[in-house]
Amino acid sequence: MSHIMGVSQFEHFFRQAASLDVDKSDLKRMSDFLNKKIHDLLLMAQAKSKANEAPVIRYIDLPLTKGLQESMHQFHKLDVALEVEPILQQLEKLPPMDLEYEDELVQKLPDILGGMTYALARTFKIVDPSLKNPQTKDWDKVEAIFDLLV
């Protein structure tokens, strides 16, 4: 199974972003979470694109909150590189959209998913500042928060 980042990159990223120790099982959980959330964002963008009679799903139609945009900026500061191709491979596994993706949107996918990953890591620490190794109950709490907001 492919993921948007490898195990060692994932472990390093979570240590850098939130001083958390994660492992391979957490990588699968994160990938499932990101797939669900990017699909949610794309569905909302598609609805807006259609309402604006755009022929494609546009980057400007994504509902990127101020907080997510700030997380994207923080992700850039960590100097972690995500590739577009593994992200597109993950999107192919999701229910298809009615519209194609605009080129700008495709090119920004690593930034969006990087920001979401950064926000995910930071949310664990907000929920429990002493947390070192997220367990299922921690993942459930954080995912529930994201489900309310994204």
C-alpha positions as CSV (number, residue, x, y, z in Angstrom):
1,M,0.0,0.0,0.0
2,S,1.3,3.4,-0.9
3,H,1.2,6.4,1.4
4,I,1.9,10.1,0.8
5,M,5.1,9.7,2.8
6,G,7.3,6.9,3.9
7,V,7.5,5.6,7.5
8,S,10.8,7.2,8.4
9,Q,9.7,10.6,6.9
10,F,6.3,10.3,8.8
11,E,8.1,9.5,12.1
12,H,10.5,12.4,11.6
13,F,7.7,14.8,10.7
14,F,5.6,14.0,13.8
15,R,8.7,14.4,16.0
16,Q,9.5,17.8,14.5
17,A,5.9,19.1,14.4
18,A,4.7,17.9,17.8
19,S,7.3,15.8,19.6
20,L,5.2,12.7,19.0
21,D,6.4,9.1,18.6
22,V,4.5,7.4,15.8
23,D,5.0,4.1,14.0
24,K,3.9,2.2,10.9
25,S,0.4,1.5,12.2
26,D,-0.1,5.2,12.8
27,L,1.0,5.9,9.2
28,K,-2.0,3.8,7.9
29,R,-4.3,5.7,10.3
30,M,-3.0,9.0,9.1
31,S,-3.3,8.1,5.4
32,D,-6.9,7.0,5.9
33,F,-7.6,10.2,7.8
34,L,-6.0,12.4,5.1
35,N,-7.9,10.6,2.3
36,K,-11.2,11.2,4.1
37,K,-10.4,14.9,4.7
38,I,-9.1,15.7,1.3
39,H,-12.1,14.0,-0.2
40,D,-14.3,16.2,2.0
41,L,-12.4,19.4,0.9
42,L,-12.7,18.4,-2.8
43,L,-16.4,17.7,-2.5
44,M,-17.0,21.2,-1.1
45,A,-14.7,22.7,-3.8
46,Q,-16.5,20.8,-6.5
47,A,-19.9,22.2,-5.3
48,K,-18.5,25.7,-5.4
49,S,-16.9,25.2,-8.8
50,K,-20.2,23.9,-10.2
51,A,-22.1,26.8,-8.6
52,N,-19.7,29.2,-10.4
53,E,-20.0,27.2,-13.6
54,A,-16.3,26.4,-13.7
55,P,-15.4,23.4,-15.9
56,V,-12.9,22.0,-13.3
57,I,-12.4,21.9,-9.5
58,R,-10.4,25.0,-8.8
59,Y,-7.9,25.6,-6.0
60,I,-9.6,28.9,-5.2
61,D,-12.8,27.0,-4.5
62,L,-11.3,24.9,-1.8
63,P,-12.6,25.8,1.7
64,L,-9.1,26.5,3.2
65,T,-9.6,28.1,6.6
66,K,-7.2,30.6,8.0
67,G,-5.9,27.9,10.4
68,L,-5.3,25.4,7.6
69,Q,-3.5,28.0,5.6
70,E,-1.3,28.8,8.7
71,S,-0.6,25.1,9.1
72,M,0.4,24.9,5.4
73,H,2.9,27.7,6.2
74,Q,4.3,25.9,9.2
75,F,4.6,22.7,7.1
76,H,6.8,24.7,4.7
77,K,9.0,25.8,7.6
78,L,9.7,22.1,8.4
79,D,11.3,21.6,5.0
80,V,9.5,18.3,4.3
81,A,8.8,17.5,0.7
82,L,5.7,15.6,-0.4
83,E,5.3,14.5,-4.0
84,V,2.2,15.0,-6.1
85,E,2.2,11.5,-7.6
86,P,1.5,9.4,-4.4
87,I,-1.2,11.9,-3.5
88,L,-2.9,11.4,-6.9
89,Q,-2.6,7.7,-6.5
90,Q,-4.4,8.0,-3.2
91,L,-7.1,10.2,-4.8
92,E,-7.7,7.5,-7.4
93,K,-8.8,5.1,-4.6
94,L,-11.5,7.6,-3.5
95,P,-15.0,8.0,-5.0
96,P,-14.4,10.0,-8.2
97,M,-15.4,13.7,-8.5
98,D,-17.7,14.8,-11.3
99,L,-15.2,17.4,-12.5
100,E,-11.5,17.2,-13.2
101,Y,-8.9,19.0,-11.1
102,E,-7.4,22.2,-12.3
103,D,-3.5,22.1,-12.7
104,E,-3.0,24.7,-9.9
105,L,-5.0,22.5,-7.5
106,V,-3.0,19.4,-8.4
107,Q,0.3,21.3,-7.8
108,K,-0.9,22.6,-4.4
109,L,-2.0,19.2,-3.1
110,P,1.3,18.5,-1.3
111,D,0.9,21.8,0.5
112,I,-2.7,21.1,1.5
113,L,-2.0,17.6,2.7
114,G,1.2,18.8,4.4
115,G,-0.8,21.5,6.2
116,M,-3.4,19.0,7.2
117,T,-0.7,16.6,8.5
118,Y,0.9,19.5,10.5
119,A,-2.5,20.5,11.9
120,L,-3.2,16.8,12.8
121,A,0.1,16.5,14.7
122,R,-0.4,19.8,16.6
123,T,-4.0,18.9,17.5
124,F,-2.8,15.8,19.4
125,K,-0.7,18.1,21.6
126,I,-3.5,20.6,22.1
127,V,-5.8,17.8,23.2
128,D,-3.1,16.3,25.5
129,P,0.1,18.4,26.0
130,S,1.8,15.4,27.7
131,L,1.1,12.9,24.9
132,K,4.1,11.1,23.6
133,N,2.7,8.2,21.6
134,P,-0.9,8.5,20.2
135,Q,-3.1,5.5,20.9
136,T,-6.5,4.6,19.3
137,K,-8.4,6.8,21.8
138,D,-6.2,9.8,20.9
139,W,-6.7,9.3,17.2
140,D,-10.5,9.0,17.7
141,K,-10.6,12.3,19.6
142,V,-8.5,14.2,17.1
143,E,-10.5,12.7,14.1
144,A,-13.8,13.7,15.8
145,I,-12.5,17.3,16.1
146,F,-11.5,17.4,12.5
147,D,-14.9,15.9,11.5
148,L,-16.6,18.9,13.2
149,L,-14.4,21.5,11.5
150,V,-13.2,20.2,8.1
